[in-house]
Amino acid sequence: MSDPYPWYGLVSGDQLEQGDFLTACPLIRPTPTNEFLRHSANVVILSQSCDLAHEKLEIVQVCPVWPLDQLAEQTQYFRSKRGREELRRGNLPGYQLLNRCELPRHESDYLVCDFRSLFGTHVAVAKTLAATQSPRIRLLPPYREHVAQAFARFFMRVGLPVGVPPFE
């Protein structure tokens, strides 16, 4: 029996959509000493599909995607059952957990979107990567929209100077 709501699909070509995965995407990060580090990361596209389709963007917003076990090596909290459960429940605004991918030749364990490390890459670079990495993984609805909503909640947070006091 097939999953009625698959998380992932495969796409080919250079057409970009929100939820597309790109591997080894080149990124430039400024340092505190005003130097620039060039590196690459596996990323998911966060820019809106309509803006990409109508060529309204020069820079495509992406965020790194890490295997959960690799992120846990860097952050002890994700090694704990509590940390993983908080991640699964969506209670850690800077991160979004994605299910395992079981597509043949594209298998992965759980993945984590790192919204705290947002990057932009030129649309021409993203299209070239997309074309050369075909077939590649695309996050499907409603999971793509779920990631977009999680990103929006992270990006639009408002810290209040005084909150509502706890109920006693």
Rosetta blueprint (number, residue, H / E / L):
1 M L
2 S L
3 D L
4 P L
5 Y L
6 P L
7 W L
8 Y E
9 G E
10 L E
11 V E
12 S L
13 G L
14 D L
15 Q L
16 L L
17 E L
18 Q L
19 G L
20 D E
21 F E
22 L E
23 T E
24 A E
25 C E
26 P E
27 L E
28 I E
29 R E
30 P E
31 T L
32 P L
33 T L
34 N L
35 E L
36 F E
37 L E
38 R E
39 H E
40 S E
41 A E
42 N E
43 V E
44 V E
45 I E
46 L L
47 S L
48 Q L
49 S H
50 C H
51 D H
52 L H
53 A H
54 H L
55 E L
56 K L
57 L L
58 E L
59 I E
60 V E
61 Q E
62 V E
63 C E
64 P E
65 V E
66 W E
67 P E
68 L H
69 D H
70 Q H
71 L H
72 A H
73 E H
74 Q H
75 T L
76 Q H
77 Y H
78 F H
79 R H
80 S L
81 K H
82 R H
83 G H
84 R H
85 E H
86 E H
87 L H
88 R H
89 R H
90 G L
91 N L
92 L L
93 P L
94 G L
95 Y E
96 Q E
97 L E
98 L E
99 N L
100 R L
101 C E
102 E L
103 L L
104 P L
105 R L
106 H L
107 E L
108 S E
109 D L
110 Y L
111 L E
112 V E
113 C E
114 D E
115 F H
116 R H
117 S H
118 L L
119 F E
120 G E
121 T E
122 H E
123 V H
124 A H
125 V H
126 A H
127 K H
128 T H
129 L H
130 A H
131 A H
132 T H
133 Q L
134 S L
135 P L
136 R E
137 I E
138 R E
139 L E
140 L L
141 P L
142 P L
143 Y H
144 R H
145 E H
146 H H
147 V H
148 A H
149 Q H
150 A H
151 F H
152 A H
153 R H
154 F H
155 F H
156 M L
157 R L
158 V L
159 G L
160 L L
161 P L
162 V L
163 G L
164 V L
165 P L
166 P L
167 F L
168 E L
